[in-house]
Amino acid sequence: MKPAMETEAEENTEQSQERKVNSRAEMEIGRYHWMYPGSKNHQYRPVPTLGDRASPLSSPGCFECCIKCLGGVPYASLVATILCFSGVALFCGCGHVALAGTVAILEQHFSTNTSDHALLSEVIQLMQYVIYGIASFFFLYGIILLAEGFYTTSAVKELHGEFKTTACGRCISGMFVFLTYVLGVAWLGVFGFSAVPVFMFYNIWSTCEVIKSPQTNGTAAVEQICVDIRQYGIIPWNAFPGKICGSALENICNTNEFYMSYHLFIVACAGAGATVIALIHFLMILSSNWAYLKDASKMQAYQDVKAKEEQELQDIQSRSKEQLNSYT
C-alpha cells in the first residue's frame, strides 16, 4: 500500500505544478492584454514542437540526394568508357571511309587491271566487315566494364546497404582483368598496323611536295621523281602501271580521294591510340577493383568469425548466469 500511496502523491504533485505553470501563463497573457487592449482579438496559436513537425535535417532534400547519387558514379570508369567509345568510333568510321578511298585510288591510277588487285579488294572488304564487328563488340564491352565499375565502387555499396562479395564475383572481376589485358595487347598491334597506311600516304605526299617545290617545278627532273606502290606489297609486281611519275603523281595528290584518305588514316591511327590508352586505363581500374574485392572478402570473413565468437561468448555468459541463478 505504501508504494501506491507514494505514486499517487507524486502524480498529485505533478498536476499541481502543471496548474501553477498554466495559471502563471494565463496571468502573463492577461497582463499583456491589460497593457495592450488592441491585442485581445489576436488569436494565439501554439508553436509546434519538433515532435509535431519534421525537421529539415531529418528528411534529405533534392540537393543531398543529388550529391549522394553523384558520389556513387565511378568517374574513372566513365572517363575510360568515353575515351574507348571515342577511339573506337574514330578508328572504325575513319578507317572504313579511308579504305574505300584507297581502293578507288589504286583502281584509277596504280592498277588498271582488275585481276591485279582483286585479292587486295577482297582483303579490304573483309577488313570493313571486321570494323563493323569491332565497333559492335567494343560498344557492348564498354557498357559491361562501366556497369562493373558501378557495382564495385565503394560509394555505390554504401547506397545499396551492406556489401557482400562471393567467389563468383571475384572470378568475374579477374576474368575482366585478363580479357582487357589481351584486348590491350591486340590493340597495340592494331595501332601499329594502322600506322602503315599513314606512312605510305606520307611518302606519296612528301614526294608530291618535292615536285611542287620551286627547285624542281618546271624542269626535266620532275618526270624522274616517281612513286612505285608495288614496293609496299599491296599489289603484285606485274601490276600495270604500278609506278606514277612527275605531273601524273602531282595530279593524284591534288585529288579529293587522296586528301581525304590521307587525313582519315591519320585520324584512324589516333583513334587506335586513344583506344589503347582507354584499355590501359580500364586495366588499372579493374586491377584496383579486383584488389578491393579481395580485401573486402577477407574483411567479411573476419567479421563473420568475430560475430560468431561474440555470439558464442554471449551464449556462455547466459548459461553461466543461469547456472548461478539455479545455485542460489
C-alpha positions in Angstrom: 0.0 0.0 0.0 2.9 2.4 0.7 4.3 2.4 -2.8 0.8 3.0 -4.3 0.3 6.0 -1.9 3.8 7.4 -2.9 2.9 7.1 -6.6 -0.4 8.8 -6.1 1.3 11.6 -4.2 3.8 12.1 -7.0 1.0 12.4 -9.6 -0.8 15.0 -7.4 2.4 17.0 -7.1 3.0 17.0 -10.9 -0.6 18.0 -11.6 -0.3 20.9 -9.1 2.9 22.1 -10.8 1.2 22.0 -14.2 -1.7 24.0 -12.9 0.8 26.6 -11.5 2.6 26.8 -14.8 -0.7 27.2 -16.7 -2.0 29.8 -14.2 1.2 31.8 -14.5 1.0 31.7 -18.3 -2.6 33.0 -18.1 -1.6 35.7 -15.8 1.1 36.9 -18.2 -1.3 36.9 -21.1 -3.9 38.8 -19.0 -1.3 41.4 -18.1 -0.3 41.8 -21.8 -4.0 42.3 -22.7 -4.4 44.9 -20.0 -1.3 46.8 -21.2 -2.2 46.5 -24.9 -6.0 46.4 -25.3 -5.8 46.1 -29.1 -4.3 42.7 -28.8 -7.4 41.0 -27.4 -8.7 40.0 -30.8 -5.4 38.4 -31.7 -5.5 34.6 -31.8 -2.5 32.8 -30.3 -1.5 29.6 -32.0 0.6 27.1 -30.2 4.1 26.8 -31.5 4.6 23.3 -32.9 7.3 21.3 -31.3 9.9 19.2 -33.0 7.8 16.1 -32.4 4.8 17.7 -34.3 6.8 18.8 -37.4 9.5 17.1 -39.4 13.0 18.6 -39.0 14.6 19.8 -42.2 17.7 17.8 -41.4 15.8 14.6 -40.9 14.4 14.4 -44.4 17.1 14.7 -47.1 16.4 17.3 -49.8 17.0 17.2 -53.6 20.5 18.6 -53.2 21.5 15.9 -50.7 20.1 13.2 -52.9 21.9 14.5 -56.0 25.2 14.7 -54.0 24.7 11.1 -52.8 24.0 9.9 -56.4 27.0 11.8 -57.8 29.1 10.2 -55.2 28.2 6.8 -56.5 29.4 7.4 -60.0 32.7 5.7 -60.9 34.3 8.7 -62.7 37.4 6.8 -63.6 35.4 4.1 -65.4 33.2 6.7 -67.0 36.2 8.6 -68.4 37.8 5.4 -69.7 34.4 4.4 -71.3 34.1 7.7 -73.1 37.7 7.5 -74.3 37.2 4.0 -75.5 34.0 4.8 -77.4 35.6 7.9 -79.0 38.7 6.0 -80.0 36.8 3.0 -81.5 34.4 5.3 -83.3 37.2 7.3 -84.9 39.1 4.2 -85.9 36.1 2.3 -87.3 34.4 5.3 -89.0 37.5 7.0 -90.5 39.2 3.7 -91.3 36.2 2.4 -93.2 36.0 5.5 -95.4 39.8 5.7 -95.9 39.9 2.1 -97.1 37.2 2.8 -99.7 39.2 5.8 -100.9 42.4 3.8 -101.1 40.7 1.2 -103.3 39.5 4.0 -105.6 43.0 5.5 -105.9 44.5 2.1 -106.7 41.9 1.2 -109.4 42.1 4.6 -111.1 45.9 5.2 -111.1 48.1 2.4 -110.0 46.4 -0.8 -111.1 44.1 -0.5 -114.1 43.7 -4.3 -114.5 41.1 -5.6 -112.0 42.7 -9.0 -111.7 45.9 -7.5 -110.3 44.2 -6.0 -107.2 41.4 -8.5 -106.8 42.9 -10.0 -103.7 43.5 -6.6 -102.2 39.9 -5.6 -102.8 38.7 -8.8 -101.0 41.0 -8.1 -98.1 39.8 -4.5 -97.8 36.2 -5.6 -98.0 36.9 -8.2 -95.2 38.5 -5.5 -93.1 35.5 -3.3 -93.5 33.3 -6.1 -92.1 35.8 -6.7 -89.3 35.4 -3.0 -88.5 31.7 -3.4 -88.1 32.3 -6.3 -85.6 34.9 -4.3 -83.7 32.5 -1.4 -83.3 29.7 -3.6 -82.0 31.9 -5.6 -79.7 33.5 -2.6 -78.0 30.2 -0.9 -77.6 28.9 -3.8 -75.5 32.2 -4.4 -73.8 32.5 -0.7 -72.7 29.0 -0.8 -71.3 29.8 -4.0 -69.4 33.0 -2.5 -67.9 31.1 0.6 -67.0 28.5 -1.5 -65.2 31.2 -3.4 -63.4 32.7 -0.1 -62.3 29.4 1.0 -60.9 28.9 -2.2 -58.9 32.4 -2.2 -57.5 32.5 1.4 -56.4 32.6 1.9 -52.6 30.1 4.7 -52.7 27.5 2.6 -54.5 28.0 -0.2 -52.0 27.1 2.4 -49.3 24.0 3.3 -51.2 22.8 -0.2 -51.5 23.5 -1.3 -48.0 25.7 -4.0 -46.6 28.3 -5.2 -49.0 28.7 -8.9 -49.7 31.1 -10.5 -52.1 31.3 -14.0 -53.5 33.9 -16.1 -55.1 31.9 -15.9 -58.4 32.1 -12.1 -58.3 35.9 -12.1 -57.7 36.3 -14.6 -60.5 34.3 -12.4 -62.9 36.5 -9.4 -62.0 39.6 -11.4 -62.6 38.3 -12.6 -66.0 37.7 -8.9 -67.0 41.3 -8.1 -66.0 42.6 -10.9 -68.2 40.3 -10.1 -71.1 41.2 -6.4 -71.0 44.9 -7.2 -70.9 44.5 -9.4 -74.0 42.5 -6.7 -75.8 45.1 -4.1 -74.9 47.9 -6.2 -76.4 45.7 -6.8 -79.6 45.0 -3.1 -79.9 48.7 -2.3 -79.7 49.1 -4.4 -82.8 46.1 -2.6 -84.5 47.7 0.7 -83.6 51.0 -0.3 -85.2 49.1 -1.7 -88.3 47.1 1.5 -88.7 50.4 3.5 -88.9 51.4 1.6 -92.1 48.9 3.4 -94.5 49.8 6.7 -92.8 53.5 6.0 -93.6 52.6 5.1 -97.3 50.4 8.2 -97.8 53.0 10.4 -96.2 55.7 9.2 -98.6 53.5 9.9 -101.5 52.6 13.3 -100.1 56.2 14.2 -99.4 57.1 13.2 -103.0 54.4 15.5 -104.3 55.8 18.3 -102.2 59.2 17.8 -103.8 57.6 18.0 -107.2 55.8 21.2 -106.3 59.0 22.8 -104.9 60.5 25.7 -106.9 63.8 23.9 -107.3 62.2 21.1 -109.3 59.0 22.6 -110.7 59.1 23.2 -114.4 62.3 21.3 -115.0 63.0 18.0 -116.7 63.9 16.4 -113.4 60.2 16.4 -112.4 59.4 13.4 -114.6 62.2 11.4 -112.9 60.5 11.7 -109.5 58.3 8.6 -109.1 56.4 6.6 -106.6 56.2 2.8 -107.0 53.3 1.5 -105.0 54.3 -2.1 -105.7 57.3 -1.9 -103.3 54.9 -1.8 -100.4 53.5 -5.3 -101.3 49.8 -4.3 -101.6 49.7 -5.1 -105.3 51.8 -7.6 -107.3 54.9 -6.7 -109.2 53.3 -7.4 -112.6 50.5 -4.8 -111.9 50.3 -2.1 -114.5 51.3 0.7 -114.3 52.3 0.3 -110.7 54.5 3.4 -110.8 53.5 7.0 -111.3 55.9 9.9 -112.0 56.0 13.6 -112.5 52.9 15.6 -113.2 50.7 12.5 -113.1 51.7 11.9 -109.5 51.1 15.6 -108.7 47.6 15.2 -110.1 46.9 12.3 -107.8 48.0 14.3 -104.8 45.5 17.0 -105.8 42.6 14.7 -105.9 39.9 14.7 -103.2 40.3 10.9 -102.6 44.0 11.2 -101.8 43.4 14.2 -99.5 40.6 12.6 -97.6 42.1 9.1 -97.3 45.4 10.5 -96.0 43.8 12.6 -93.3 41.3 9.9 -92.4 44.1 7.4 -91.9 45.8 9.8 -89.6 42.6 10.2 -87.5 42.0 6.4 -87.5 45.6 5.9 -86.2 44.9 8.5 -83.5 41.6 6.7 -82.6 43.5 3.4 -82.2 46.0 5.1 -79.9 43.1 6.5 -77.8 41.6 3.0 -77.6 44.9 1.6 -76.3 45.1 4.4 -73.7 41.5 3.6 -72.7 42.2 -0.1 -72.3 45.2 0.6 -70.2 43.0 2.9 -68.0 40.4 0.1 -67.8 43.1 -2.4 -66.8 44.3 -0.2 -63.9 40.7 0.3 -62.8 39.8 -3.4 -62.9 43.0 -4.4 -61.1 42.2 -2.0 -58.3 38.6 -3.2 -58.1 39.8 -6.8 -58.0 42.2 -6.0 -55.2 39.4 -4.2 -53.4 37.1 -7.2 -53.7 39.8 -9.4 -52.4 40.4 -7.3 -49.3 36.6 -6.9 -48.8 36.2 -10.7 -48.9 38.9 -11.1 -46.2 37.3 -8.4 -44.1 33.9 -10.0 -44.5 35.3 -13.4 -43.4 37.0 -11.7 -40.4 33.7 -10.0 -39.4 31.8 -13.3 -39.7 34.3 -15.1 -37.4 34.2 -12.2 -35.0 30.4 -12.2 -34.9 30.4 -16.0 -34.3 32.9 -15.7 -31.5 30.8 -12.9 -29.9 27.7 -15.0 -30.1 29.4 -17.9 -28.5 30.7 -15.7 -25.7 27.2 -14.4 -25.1 25.8 -17.9 -25.0 28.5 -18.9 -22.5 27.7 -15.9 -20.3 24.0 -16.6 -20.4 24.5 -20.2 -19.5 26.8 -19.3 -16.6 24.2 -16.8 -15.3 21.5 -19.5 -15.5 23.7 -21.9 -13.5 24.4 -19.2 -10.8 20.7 -18.5 -10.5 19.9 -22.2 -10.2 22.5 -22.5 -7.3 21.1 -19.5 -5.5 
